[in-house]
């Protein structure tokens, strides 16, 4: 087997050093609000110009894996997802951290990331050719339904009311329409120069999560003595491993969802964690404790995020079609080093390709080791006084938003959306559905418009969007998701009505 | 008026405003769909409060006027945004960090606490400079200072 033939190349001291450095750097960058995996990989590409191809790809792959896992650190400790992929982790991870169980939450996070990531890379190694064919079958109508499936989980994301969740999601979808129309190129709702480029997802993510956190921290700061807020409990690693493995259903749901969504070109790996979280909640006997620090929520979300990494590279390596925004940036890294994706990549450049895939496999082990080491020191972050933490998050949020496109407009958008979200949270609106709406809006609109154009010259709208096994399966999943959320809402409203 | 009812009517009004702002061209088809959805959801939320299907879920119960404590930091945000262009990214980051800490620190002001706050603000700014300017080579606008 070729992987075994080339795996010793990963173990050379230079490649091991690059891999370790990339992984540690990725974990730390991922934990910085605003520095998403896509941005981190993009920023590092210039550093790889003078490297040999294998070392460059090992570095970029390690940073990709590290930032995806590292984004969960700030999600859990601060309640601010490092990247859109970590939104679902915030819902239960931060709730568990606020109960003094930050180390335990990070254990679940890195253990499930390791399992999901390992499964995803094994899928990449063993099933690349057949999965590439599956990825090719997704056309605009299917991608439209994938986006709608994402929208259907909006209602139950962190909001105490399904209706308010859907409302927040709809506002997010509307925010995504600001700027240029993706097909006709017409300007929409651009009432200020700062909005010409539309709402950047990372700037919105940072603002919607970080600024309300800052303002919330400062509401309670300054009045009463010490500002370290959380009682911390220690938690053994062995107990965390046993607890993670005992929740095998959540691991399985997360891994399968991550693999499936990672494979779909352009669907955006950001939704993998959210869809897995939603499915795990619906199928769990502990569904009522989701959002209050339920370990299954963290396990499903993080295993999905990391299971998505390997499969998102399948269409990239075999067809040159990236499965996620970060994979798209990675494509640039491949091209810079003269590696053109396609079947020839595995024959003409077998040494580089298999060394890269081998490094991703070893990277999962390093991610687990470094991640668990970081978990031991999580108490340091949780004990920082609120006023220092709020000041640090404010400055990091500004720099994180600015560095996405080197644009002051993103900083202004970030601060404005964040302040608005702080007041919206006062009436029970949660930031997660708004961000998901901003992410899914362009995917839904672009594929709807493309599908409409195809349907008008061919089989007609109804036939194009509503027939075929893949369309019908996705529509069925959407209906089941909406139906379940409404039933759950009505069930939970019954005792509240009786009490009132 | 309870907060849910306020949210419902607010969303209904927002949907109407967004629909009226959307132009007639094909480019506004998707935004018009969304505006209708926002208005409908607002109407359903408002109607549900009359039938008591949806009870208050807002997180403000007991929080009252706690948001007033965040007004100084909102002023800092506005000043920070202006200072970034005028004085430069790093000097304004140092000032914003120090002012937020100063405004919200619970300890009484003394020579020792003041020195500590200034030192921590300076160390944090240097760390930010090392990460963004030296390591990631992000080009930040330069003002009068750094």
Interface residues (C-beta under 8 A of the other chain):
Chain A: X32 X43 X46 X159 X160 X161 X163 X164 X166 X167 X170 X171 X173 X174 X177 X181 X183 X184 X186 X188 X189 X214 X215 X218 X219 X220 X221 X222 X223 X224 X225 X226 X227 X385 X386 X387 X388 X390 X391 X392 X394 X395 X396 X398 X399 X402 X403 X406 X408 X411 X412 X415 X419 X422 X423 X425 X426 X427 X428 X429 X444 X445 X448 X449 X493 X496 X497 X500
Chain B: X3 X4 X6 X7 X11 X14 X18 X21 X22 X23 X25 X26 X27 X28 X30 X31 X34 X35 X37 X38 X41 X42 X44 X45 X48 X52 X53 X54 X55 X56 X57 X58 X59 X60 X63 X66 X67 X69 X70 X73 X74 X76 X77 X80 X81 X84 X85 X89 X93 X96 X97 X98 X100 X101 X103 X104 X105 X106 X120 X121 X124 X125 X128 X131 X132 X136 X137 X138 X139 X140 X141
